[in-house]
Amino acid sequence: MPRDYEIMMAFRQAIKRDAEGRFTISTLDFVKEPGQMNWHYTLNSANKWIETHTTPAYESGRDAW
């Protein structure tokens, strides 16, 4: 079982910046990072971790009205 700080480190390493400057993360990238440290996640468990440890971000350029 990975330690909390190892999971967070893997999450941060999986974050990518797209052409428009936004930060994104894919579940596949997140699953690969702990795999390099011999911790293996399924896509489902990785999605659950992301959902519980992050807050949703909204584009500021969109009108919410």
N, C-alpha and C positions, 0 to 999 in steps of 0.2 A: 504494500500500500504506500503510495507516494506521500511525502509530507506536504503540508499545506503550502509552504514556501516554494517547493519544487513545482507544484501544480501552477501556482501563480507565475513563476518564472517561465514555465513552458507556455502559458497563456500569453505573456508579454512577448515572447519570442515569435509567436505565431501571428502577431498583429502585423498587417501589411498596410502600406499607404498606396492608394490608387492614384491614377493620373490627375484627378481633380483635387488631390490633397487630403481626401478623407481617409480615416483609419478604418480598416475592415478586418474581419477575421472569418475564416472558414473553418467549419468543423474538421475537415480533413487536415488542414494545417495544424490545428490544435491537437489532433490525435497523433500526428507524426512526432511532435516535439517530445511528449513524455515517452514515446517509444524509443527515442534515442537515449533515454536514461533508464531503459529496461522497465518502464511502467507502461502497461498497455490498457488503453481505454477503448470501449466500443463507441461507435458514433452516437448511440443513444445516451450513454452515460456522459459523454463529452457535451452533448447538447444540454443535458440536465445541469451539468456543472456551470456552463455558460449562462443559462437562464437564472440560476440562483445566485451567481456571483457578479453579475453585471446589471447595469440599469439600461433601459432602452434609450437610444439617442435619436433625436429627431432633427431633420434638416431645418436649419433656421431660415432657409430661403423659401420655404413653402408657407402658404397662407393657411392658417388653421381655421379660418372662418367658413 
